[in-house]
């Protein structure tokens, strides 16, 4: 039995409404971009901070940063989404809890962004930590010998080199943010997966629906890959990566 493709379904109005199914998908695509990019910005800032703290000589700070990573990295993202949305508001003071549950604007969007940002920050932190630890120890000592304080050494010596080295693995994390944002449908964010499920149930055209959704997710991931590749080319220090690879091969 041959399947009859109906690509015109996207221009048809939804049942009982004036919007088209294409409008639904474009709305979901917009929310996916909003959640993903907001979460990535949060993850990048927190991940750099936590990853840096993991390499500091201060044992309490390093232990705190390690706890952060283990906490957010080892709990499934879907479980964290439910915890932030359903459990955390119940643990807040009564007035704040009522505000979060009843009056907080864009509650689903904020919760999804916060959860995805924290989850991804733990993964970014590990990449930053690995990048700093891959640098020769002499760089830190040279910075301190020049009269820099430890924070200044990180700021002006270690982090600029380490961040250049971890752009390739950060590319994967950036792409994963877009894919992981699909979990936000579980708490009611009208992102792409949510709208796709709604369209599939309303139109009964599942193949066309999920083909279009797959294409939109591919566009997000591919664009993220190309943007990070451009950043890598612009920030690469000639000879640095080759030197690091040679050093790893001899160890």
C-alpha positions in Angstrom: 0.0 0.0 0.0 1.6 3.3 -1.1 1.4 6.3 1.2 -0.2 9.4 -0.3 1.9 12.4 0.6 0.0 15.6 1.4 2.5 18.4 1.5 -0.3 20.9 1.2 -1.4 20.1 4.8 0.9 22.9 6.1 -1.2 25.6 4.4 -4.5 24.2 5.5 -6.3 25.9 8.5 -6.3 24.0 11.8 -9.5 22.5 12.9 -11.6 25.1 14.6 -9.2 28.0 14.1 -7.9 30.5 11.6 -4.2 29.6 11.8 -2.6 27.2 9.5 -0.5 24.2 10.5 2.6 26.1 9.1 1.8 28.8 11.7 1.9 26.2 14.4 5.3 24.9 13.3 6.8 28.4 12.9 5.5 29.4 16.4 7.1 26.2 17.8 10.3 26.9 15.9 10.5 30.4 17.4 10.0 29.1 20.9 12.7 26.5 20.3 15.1 29.1 19.2 14.2 31.3 22.2 14.7 28.6 24.8 17.8 27.2 23.2 19.7 30.4 22.7 18.7 31.8 26.2 19.8 28.5 27.8 23.1 28.4 25.8 24.0 32.0 27.0 23.3 31.0 30.6 25.2 27.7 30.2 28.2 29.4 28.6 28.6 32.0 31.4 28.0 29.5 34.3 30.1 26.8 32.6 33.1 29.0 32.2 32.9 30.1 35.8 32.3 26.6 37.3 35.0 25.0 35.0 37.5 27.7 36.1 36.7 27.1 39.8 37.3 23.4 39.4 40.9 24.1 38.6 41.6 26.6 41.3 44.0 25.8 44.2 41.1 26.5 46.7 39.8 23.1 47.7 36.4 24.4 49.0 35.8 26.2 45.7 36.9 23.3 43.6 34.7 20.9 45.7 31.7 23.2 45.3 32.2 23.4 41.5 32.6 19.6 41.3 29.4 19.2 43.3 27.6 21.5 40.8 28.8 19.4 37.9 27.9 16.1 39.4 24.5 17.3 40.5 23.3 18.7 37.2 25.1 16.3 34.9 24.0 13.0 36.5 20.2 13.7 36.8 18.3 13.1 33.5 17.2 16.3 31.9 13.5 15.3 31.8 13.5 14.6 35.6 15.2 18.0 36.2 12.5 19.7 34.1 9.8 18.1 36.3 11.6 19.0 39.5 12.0 22.7 38.6 8.4 23.0 37.4 6.5 21.0 40.0 8.7 20.5 43.0 10.8 23.6 43.5 7.9 26.0 43.7 6.5 23.9 46.6 9.7 24.4 48.5 9.7 28.2 48.3 8.1 30.5 51.0 4.3 30.6 50.7 3.9 34.0 49.1 6.7 33.4 46.6 5.4 29.9 45.9 1.9 31.3 45.1 3.4 33.9 42.8 5.5 31.4 40.9 2.6 29.0 40.5 -0.1 31.5 39.6 1.3 34.9 38.6 4.8 34.4 37.3 4.9 35.6 33.6 6.1 33.0 31.0 6.5 30.4 33.7 7.1 27.5 31.3 9.6 29.4 29.2 11.6 30.6 32.2 11.6 27.2 33.9 12.7 25.4 30.7 15.5 27.9 30.0 16.7 27.7 33.6 16.7 23.9 33.7 18.3 23.5 30.3 20.9 26.2 31.0 21.9 24.6 34.3 22.1 21.1 32.8 24.2 22.3 29.9 26.4 24.4 32.2 27.7 21.3 33.9 28.8 19.9 30.5 30.4 23.1 29.4 32.2 23.3 32.8 33.8 19.9 32.1 35.0 21.1 28.7 36.5 24.3 30.2 38.2 22.4 33.0 39.7 20.0 30.5 41.0 22.9 28.4 42.6 24.6 31.3 44.2 21.4 32.6 45.6 20.6 29.1 47.7 23.8 29.2 51.3 23.6 30.2 51.6 24.3 34.0 54.3 26.8 33.1 51.7 29.2 31.8 50.1 29.7 35.2 53.5 30.1 36.9 54.6 32.5 34.2 51.5 34.7 34.8 52.1 34.7 38.5 55.8 35.5 38.0 54.8 38.5 35.9 53.0 39.9 39.0 49.5 38.9 38.0 47.1 37.8 40.8 45.6 34.4 40.3 42.3 35.8 38.9 44.3 38.0 36.5 46.3 35.0 35.4 43.1 33.1 34.6 41.6 36.2 32.9 44.6 37.2 30.8 46.6 34.0 30.3 44.8 30.7 30.9 41.2 31.3 29.8 42.0 32.9 26.4 44.1 29.8 25.5 41.8 27.2 27.0 38.7 28.6 25.4 40.3 28.5 22.0 41.1 24.8 22.5 37.6 23.8 23.6 35.7 25.4 20.8 35.3 22.0 18.9 33.8 20.1 21.9 31.6 23.2 22.7 30.2 22.9 19.2 28.6 19.6 20.1 27.2 21.1 23.3 25.7 24.0 21.3 24.1 21.6 18.9 22.8 19.5 21.8 21.0 22.5 23.3 18.7 22.7 20.3 18.0 19.0 20.5 17.6 18.9 24.2 15.1 21.8 24.1 12.5 19.3 22.8 12.2 18.1 26.4 10.5 21.4 27.3 7.3 20.1 25.7 6.8 18.1 28.9 6.0 21.2 30.9 3.9 22.9 28.3 6.3 25.1 26.4 4.9 25.5 22.9 8.2 24.6 21.2 8.7 22.6 18.1 8.1 19.1 19.4 4.9 20.2 21.3 3.5 21.8 18.1 4.4 18.8 16.0 2.6 16.4 18.4 -0.4 18.8 18.3 -0.3 19.0 14.5 0.0 15.3 14.1 -3.0 14.6 16.3 -5.1 17.4 14.7 -4.2 16.7 11.1 -3.5 12.9 11.2 -0.5 13.6 8.9 2.3 12.3 11.0 4.9 11.6 8.3 4.7 15.1 6.8 4.7 16.6 10.3 7.7 14.9 11.6 9.6 15.2 8.3 9.2 19.0 8.6 10.2 19.0 12.3 13.3 16.9 11.5 14.3 19.4 8.8 13.9 22.4 11.2 16.0 20.7 13.9 18.6 19.9 11.3 18.7 23.5 10.3 19.2 24.6 13.9 22.0 22.1 14.5 23.7 22.7 11.2 23.6 26.5 11.7 25.1 26.1 15.2 27.9 23.9 13.8 28.8 26.4 11.1 28.7 29.4 13.5 31.1 27.5 15.9 33.3 26.5 13.0 33.6 30.2 12.0 34.5 31.1 15.6 37.1 28.4 15.7 38.8 29.6 12.5 38.7 33.2 13.7 40.2 32.5 17.2 42.7 29.7 16.3 46.3 30.4 17.3 48.6 29.1 14.5 50.5 26.1 15.8 48.8 25.9 19.1 46.5 22.9 18.4 49.3 21.0 16.6 51.5 21.5 19.6 48.9 20.3 22.0 48.2 17.2 19.9 51.9 16.4 19.7 52.2 16.8 23.4 49.3 14.4 24.0 50.7 11.8 21.6 54.0 11.7 23.5 52.4 11.2 26.9 
